[in-house]
Structures are given as C-alpha cells and as structure tokens.
Amino acid sequence: MLEESLLTSCGVKMSERVRGKRYLPKSNTKMETSEVKKQEALFALLKDLGSRKADSAKIKVTLVRSTIGRKPNQIKTVKALGLRKLNSVVEKDVNPAILGMVNTVSHLVEVEEIS
C-alpha cells in the first residue's frame, strides 16, 4: 500500500485522485479583468459604429496576437482583413461585414476609431 504522503509518477498525491482516474488540473477559464474591460469596450465601439453611417466612419485594426494555433476560420478572417504580421495595421471603412470580421477575431486585434 502506498502512503498518502507519497507522490505518484505524475507528481500528484494519491488522495487527489478521483475514482481511479488521473487528476487533471483545472484550466484557468477566468479572463483577467483588464481583458474583460477591453472586450466590453470593443463591443461598445462596434455597436456604436454599427449604428452610424458607414460612409463617414473608418476604423484602424491592429493585429496584436498571433494566429498560430487558432481555428482556420480565424486565420482566414485575419488574412481577409489584410493583416499579415504581428503589429500590422490596416484602415477599413465601417460596414456590417467588416464589423462582423472584427468581432470574430476581437481577441486577436485592437480597434481604434478614426475621425
């Protein structure tokens, strides 16, 4: 019998095992408060821009996070926006298609309104 204080080969105490299965650490699914505020601000900006006339508004989209390991539709969306490398910037006219694309990859880009 193994004592409770001994560690298994994976470094987890026997008492932490659940019904014979390996103990898997819980992933941290909570977003940091700064990221939550950033997402809320982006959604508010997109909603505000969507209610305005499309011909007068422009946005500047900057790729700030890598597309490596992302879903194929997100990679294609970033390419369709004209973003290639990290920190690349494009200016786009505001229309529902562009707003939808930005919303799809909102966690990878930063958006600024251009006057």
C-alpha positions as CSV (number, residue, x, y, z in Angstrom):
1,M,0.0,0.0,0.0
2,L,1.2,3.5,-0.8
3,E,1.1,6.0,1.9
4,E,-1.0,9.1,1.3
5,S,2.1,11.3,1.6
6,L,3.9,9.6,-1.3
7,L,3.6,11.1,-4.7
8,T,2.8,9.1,-7.8
9,S,4.8,9.3,-11.0
10,C,2.8,12.3,-12.2
11,G,3.5,14.2,-9.1
12,V,0.0,14.1,-7.6
13,K,-0.9,12.7,-4.3
14,M,-2.9,9.5,-4.2
15,S,-5.6,11.3,-2.2
16,E,-6.1,13.8,-5.1
17,R,-7.1,11.0,-7.5
18,V,-10.7,10.7,-8.3
19,R,-12.2,7.3,-8.6
20,G,-9.1,5.8,-10.2
21,K,-8.7,8.3,-12.9
22,R,-5.7,10.6,-13.2
23,Y,-6.1,14.0,-11.6
24,L,-6.1,16.7,-14.2
25,P,-5.6,20.3,-13.1
26,K,-8.5,22.6,-13.8
27,S,-7.8,25.1,-16.5
28,N,-8.0,28.8,-15.7
29,T,-11.0,29.8,-17.6
30,K,-11.4,33.2,-16.0
31,M,-10.3,36.2,-18.0
32,E,-8.3,38.9,-16.4
33,T,-10.4,42.0,-15.5
34,S,-8.3,44.1,-17.9
35,E,-9.2,41.7,-20.8
36,V,-12.9,41.8,-19.8
37,K,-12.9,45.6,-19.8
38,K,-11.1,45.6,-23.2
39,Q,-13.7,43.2,-24.7
40,E,-16.6,45.3,-23.3
41,A,-15.1,48.5,-24.7
42,L,-14.6,46.8,-28.1
43,F,-18.2,45.6,-28.2
44,A,-19.5,49.1,-27.2
45,L,-17.3,50.6,-30.0
46,L,-18.6,48.1,-32.6
47,K,-22.2,48.7,-31.5
48,D,-21.7,52.5,-31.7
49,L,-20.0,52.3,-35.1
50,G,-22.7,49.9,-36.4
51,S,-25.4,52.5,-35.7
52,R,-23.7,55.3,-37.6
53,K,-23.5,55.9,-41.3
54,A,-20.9,53.7,-42.9
55,D,-19.6,56.3,-45.3
56,S,-18.3,58.6,-42.6
57,A,-16.6,56.2,-40.3
58,K,-13.3,54.4,-40.5
59,I,-11.5,52.1,-38.1
60,K,-7.9,51.2,-37.7
61,V,-7.4,47.5,-37.0
62,T,-4.1,46.2,-35.5
63,L,-3.1,42.6,-35.1
64,V,-1.7,42.3,-31.6
65,R,-1.8,38.5,-31.0
66,S,-0.6,35.7,-33.2
67,T,-2.8,33.4,-35.3
68,I,-0.6,30.4,-34.6
69,G,-2.8,27.6,-33.1
70,R,-6.0,29.4,-33.9
71,K,-9.0,27.9,-35.7
72,P,-8.8,28.1,-39.5
73,N,-11.8,30.5,-39.8
74,Q,-10.0,33.0,-37.5
75,I,-6.8,32.7,-39.6
76,K,-8.7,33.3,-42.8
77,T,-10.6,36.2,-41.3
78,V,-7.3,37.9,-40.2
79,K,-5.9,37.4,-43.7
80,A,-9.1,38.8,-45.3
81,L,-8.8,41.9,-43.2
82,G,-5.4,42.4,-44.8
83,L,-3.4,41.7,-41.6
84,R,-0.2,39.7,-42.1
85,K,2.4,40.1,-39.4
86,L,2.1,40.9,-35.8
87,N,1.5,44.7,-35.2
88,S,0.4,45.2,-38.8
89,V,-2.2,47.9,-39.2
90,V,-5.0,48.4,-41.8
91,E,-7.7,51.1,-42.1
92,K,-11.1,49.9,-43.1
93,D,-14.4,51.6,-43.9
94,V,-17.1,50.6,-41.4
95,N,-19.8,48.3,-42.8
96,P,-21.6,45.3,-41.3
97,A,-19.2,42.8,-43.0
98,I,-16.1,44.4,-41.5
99,L,-17.7,44.7,-38.1
100,G,-18.5,41.0,-38.2
101,M,-15.0,40.1,-39.2
102,V,-13.5,42.3,-36.4
103,N,-16.0,40.7,-33.9
104,T,-14.8,37.2,-35.0
105,V,-11.2,37.9,-34.2
106,S,-11.7,40.5,-31.4
107,H,-9.4,38.6,-29.1
108,L,-6.5,39.0,-31.6
109,V,-6.9,42.6,-32.7
110,E,-7.2,46.1,-31.4
111,V,-9.6,48.5,-32.9
112,E,-9.5,52.3,-33.0
113,E,-11.9,54.7,-34.5
114,I,-10.5,57.2,-37.0
115,S,-12.1,60.6,-37.2
